[in-house]
Amino acid sequence: QVQLVESGGGLVQAGGSLRLSCAASGSIFSINHMGWYRQVPGKQRELVARIISGGSTNYIDSVKGRFTISRDNAKNTVYLEMNSLKPEDTAVYYCNANIKTFLPDAQDYWGEGTLVTVSS
């Protein structure tokens, strides 16, 4: 079974930085796109950043210029470098990956989430 394990969340002061990591393991043939989502209580989960296998990226407007998504295909790992953090960035961040296994079609997998708290 495929697992996505996130790390790097925690408490940081406004203006600080964190780097989130997400490593995929299991019966993986290949990984297509990978991304980070975030969610706060009472609100819809939103896509923060996404990166495809070729390296192209996209970001939600509110994090452009502050966050950088990258991936290490050899390690099946995606990263989210978060700089100039703001209190409104506080959320549970979820790793997402579209992964091909033994099944005929690739499927989306999710991590359990890591909490990022940005204090004022």
DRENVO-953577 format. One line per 2 residues: their letters; for each residue x, y, z of N, C-alpha, C. Coordinates in steps of 0.05 Angstrom, whole numbers, padded with zeros to 5 digits. Each point is the difference from the previous one (the first is absolute). Layout:
# DRENVO-953577
a = X/Y/Z/X/Y/Z/X/Y/Z | ... $
END
This chain:
# DRENVO-953577
qv = 00017/-00024/00000/-00017/00024/00000/00018/00025/00000 | -00008/00020/-00015/00014/00025/-00002/-00005/00016/00025 $
ql = 00022/00012/00010/-00002/00018/00023/00014/00026/-00007 | -00012/00022/00009/00013/00027/-00001/00004/00009/00028 $
ve = 00025/00006/00007/00006/00009/00027/00012/00028/-00001 | -00014/00019/00013/00008/00028/00001/00017/00005/00025 $
sg = 00017/00020/-00003/00016/00009/00023/00006/00029/-00004 | 00008/00014/00021/00009/00027/-00001/-00018/00021/00011 $
gg = -00025/-00008/00007/-00018/00019/00011/00008/00008/00028 | -00012/00021/00010/00006/00009/00027/-00009/00029/00004 $
lv = 00010/00012/00022/-00006/00027/00007/00022/00018/-00008 | -00007/00022/-00014/00020/00019/-00008/-00012/00028/00002 $
qa = 00017/00019/00005/-00008/00028/00003/-00004/00012/-00028 | -00018/00019/-00002/-00005/00014/-00025/00026/00011/-00012 $
gg = 00003/-00005/-00026/00025/00008/-00013/00021/-00022/-00002 | -00005/-00021/00015/00019/-00022/00000/-00004/-00019/-00023 $
sl = 00014/-00023/00001/00000/-00019/-00022/-00003/-00028/00010 | -00011/-00017/-00016/-00002/-00029/00005/00003/-00014/-00026 $
rl = 00009/-00025/00001/00001/-00017/-00024/-00015/-00026/00006 | -00021/-00005/-00015/-00015/-00024/00002/00011/-00021/-00019 $
sc = 00000/-00025/00009/00009/-00022/-00017/-00022/-00021/00000 | -00002/-00014/-00022/-00019/-00022/-00003/00013/-00022/-00016 $
aa = 00003/-00023/00012/00013/-00023/-00013/-00021/-00022/-00005 | 00000/-00009/-00025/-00018/-00021/-00008/00014/-00027/00001 $
sg = -00013/-00020/00009/00011/-00027/00001/-00021/-00021/-00005 | 00009/-00024/-00007/-00019/-00021/-00006/00004/-00011/-00028 $
si = -00022/-00011/-00010/00001/-00012/-00027/-00003/00021/-00021 | 00021/00015/-00005/00000/00022/-00018/00014/-00007/-00026 $
fs = -00015/00004/-00022/00013/-00003/-00026/00010/00027/-00010 | -00016/00020/00003/00008/00027/-00007/-00018/00020/00013 $
in = 00009/00025/00003/-00015/00021/00012/-00004/00022/-00021 | -00024/00008/-00004/-00006/00022/-00018/00002/00027/00015 $
hm = -00022/00014/00003/00001/00025/00014/00000/-00004/00030 | 00012/00019/00014/00000/00000/00030/-00007/00028/00008 $
gw = -00012/00003/00023/-00008/00026/00009/-00005/00002/00029 | -00005/00025/00009/-00006/00006/00028/-00027/00015/00001 $
yr = -00017/-00009/00017/-00025/00012/00006/00000/00010/00029 | -00018/00018/00007/-00003/00008/00028/-00029/00004/00007 $
qv = -00006/-00003/00025/-00028/00003/00009/00000/00010/00029 | -00019/00018/00005/-00005/00010/00026/-00028/-00008/00008 $
pg = -00007/-00002/00026/-00027/-00008/00008/-00021/00018/-00012 | -00021/-00013/-00011/-00022/00014/-00011/00003/00010/-00028 $
kq = 00024/-00005/-00012/00005/00009/-00027/00007/-00023/-00018 | -00003/00005/-00026/00006/-00020/-00020/00030/-00004/-00003 $
re = 00008/-00025/-00004/00028/-00005/-00006/00008/00013/-00026 | 00022/00013/-00001/00009/00014/-00024/00027/-00009/-00009 $
lv = 00004/00000/-00026/00026/-00006/-00011/00019/00023/00005 | 00023/-00006/00011/00021/00021/00005/00020/00000/-00023 $
ar = 00010/-00023/-00007/00021/-00002/-00021/-00001/-00028/-00012 | 00008/-00001/-00025/00001/-00026/-00013/00024/00000/-00019 $
ii = 00012/-00024/-00003/00022/-00003/-00019/-00004/-00026/-00015 | 00003/00000/-00026/-00002/-00024/-00016/00027/-00012/-00003 $
sg = 00000/-00024/-00012/00025/-00015/-00003/00021/00015/-00016 | -00009/00016/-00019/00019/00015/-00017/00011/00025/00014 $
gs = -00011/00007/00023/00010/00023/00015/-00016/00025/-00001 | -00021/00001/-00016/-00017/00023/-00001/-00015/00003/00026 $
tn = -00004/00025/00009/-00013/00005/00025/-00023/00020/-00002 | -00017/-00001/00019/-00020/00021/00003/-00006/00004/00030 $
yi = -00008/00025/00006/-00004/00008/00028/-00026/00016/00002 | -00012/-00001/00023/-00022/00018/00007/00012/00028/00002 $
ds = -00016/00019/-00008/00010/00028/-00001/00012/00010/00027 | -00012/-00008/00022/00008/00011/00025/00027/-00009/00010 $
vk = 00012/-00021/-00013/00026/-00009/00008/00022/00004/-00021 | -00008/00011/-00023/00020/00005/-00021/00021/00019/00010 $
gr = 00025/-00007/-00006/00022/00016/00009/00010/-00006/00028 | -00015/-00016/00015/00007/-00007/00027/00005/-00030/00003 $
ft = -00015/-00017/-00015/00003/-00029/00002/00012/-00011/-00025 | 00015/-00021/00003/00012/-00014/-00023/-00004/-00030/00003 $
is = -00011/-00012/-00020/-00004/-00029/00000/00022/-00012/-00018 | 00010/-00023/00009/00020/-00014/-00015/-00003/-00030/00005 $
rd = 00014/-00016/-00015/-00002/-00029/00004/00027/-00013/-00007 | 00004/-00023/00013/00023/-00016/-00004/-00011/-00027/-00009 $
na = 00001/-00005/-00026/-00013/-00024/-00011/00015/-00026/00010 | 00026/00002/00004/00015/-00023/00010/-00009/-00009/00028 $
kn = -00010/00019/00015/-00008/-00005/00028/-00030/-00001/00002 | -00015/00003/-00022/-00029/00001/00001/-00010/00020/00021 $
tv = 00012/00023/00000/-00005/00020/00021/-00007/00027/-00013 | -00019/00014/00012/-00007/00027/-00008/00005/00018/00024 $
yl = 00008/00024/-00005/00006/00020/00021/-00016/00025/-00005 | -00005/00014/00022/-00012/00027/-00002/00016/00018/00018 $
em = 00015/00018/-00012/00016/00019/00015/-00018/00025/00004 | -00005/00007/00025/-00018/00021/00006/00016/00022/00014 $
ns = 00000/00023/-00012/00014/00024/00010/-00020/00022/00006 | 00009/00019/00016/-00016/00024/00007/-00028/-00009/00008 $
lk = -00001/-00019/00018/-00026/-00011/00009/-00017/00021/00014 | -00026/-00003/-00005/-00020/00018/00011/-00019/-00016/00018 $
pe = -00013/00013/00019/-00020/-00014/00016/-00022/-00014/-00017 | -00007/00012/-00022/-00020/-00012/-00017/00009/-00025/-00014 $
dt = 00026/-00007/00002/00010/-00025/-00011/-00005/-00023/00019 | -00009/00006/00024/-00005/-00021/00020/-00022/-00019/-00010 $
av = 00007/-00025/-00001/-00018/-00021/-00010/00012/-00027/00004 | -00015/-00020/-00005/00010/-00027/-00004/00007/-00004/-00029 $
yy = 00025/-00007/-00005/00009/-00003/-00027/00001/-00030/-00007 | -00012/-00006/-00023/-00002/-00027/-00009/00016/-00005/-00026 $
cn = 00015/-00021/00000/00014/-00008/-00024/-00018/-00017/-00018 | 00002/00005/-00026/-00016/-00015/-00019/00018/-00009/-00023 $
an = -00005/-00024/-00010/00016/-00010/-00022/-00017/-00018/-00018 | 00003/00002/-00026/-00013/-00017/-00019/00020/-00022/-00007 $
ik = -00006/-00025/00007/00020/-00021/-00001/-00011/-00024/-00015 | 00018/-00010/-00018/-00006/-00025/-00014/00011/-00023/00015 $
tf = -00017/-00020/00006/00008/-00024/00013/-00006/-00024/-00018 | -00007/-00023/00011/-00008/-00023/-00016/-00027/00003/-00013 $
lp = -00016/00019/00010/-00026/00005/-00011/00001/00011/-00028 | -00020/-00004/-00016/00001/00010/-00028/00004/00030/-00003 $
da = -00012/00015/00018/00001/00029/-00001/00013/00012/00025 | 00014/00022/-00004/00011/00015/00023/-00022/00011/00018 $
qd = 00005/00002/00026/-00019/00010/00019/00013/00020/00018 | -00017/00017/00012/00009/00019/00019/00003/-00012/00028 $
yw = 00021/00007/00014/00005/-00008/00027/00005/00025/00017 | -00006/-00002/00025/00001/00022/00019/00016/-00007/00025 $
ge = 00015/00019/00010/00012/-00003/00026/-00020/00007/00021 | 00008/-00004/00025/-00018/00005/00022/00000/00029/00009 $
gt = 00018/00015/-00009/00001/00029/00005/00020/00007/00022 | 00011/00024/-00003/00019/00011/00020/-00009/00028/00006 $
lv = -00001/00007/00026/-00010/00026/00008/00022/00021/-00001 | -00007/00022/-00013/00018/00024/00000/-00015/00022/00014 $
tv = 00013/00011/00021/-00012/00021/00015/00019/00024/-00001 | -00010/00023/-00009/00016/00024/-00002/-00011/00020/00020 $
ss = 00016/00008/00019/-00009/00018/00021/00006/00029/-00008 | -00016/00018/00011/00003/00028/-00006/00023/00012/00016 $
END
